[in-house]
Amino acid sequence: TRKPAEKRLRNLAQRINPHPAYTAAKGQTLRIIGPEDTTDLNTAKPTLVIVSLGQGVTEISFNKSVSDGVAIYTQRGTETAWTFLTRDTNSPYVDNRALLVAGQPELRRYRAKYLLGDEEVGLWSDDASGTAQP
């Protein structure tokens, strides 16, 4: 029921906005104009949440903020170097790579940066980890 209500309210706001009697103050009173987004992606970092789905699959949920997406890097098992995994524009990303050793649980670590177009921007996310279960 929320989607249809939002659609009706957005249509109403689009009709109100061009009216000659409309002002920014009235828009703020009606909450048609929200607060300005002051997010600076050069100093922002994504937040990652990792969930093991079983059968060697982990799910990486991320906040996109005002970016175009995130670039995700990974380490598996005893790896010490970060390896590029993917660029994704919609959360969550499902990591369904085969386990390094079939039938054995595997520690997977992830970190990410925001994307603007094809460029990585901002700070690295905090490292997040999960165990991919067989």
Helices and strands as residue ranges (DSSP letters): H 2-16, H 24-29, E 48-54, E 57-62, E 69-76, E 83-88, E 93-95, E 106-116, E 119-121, E 128-132
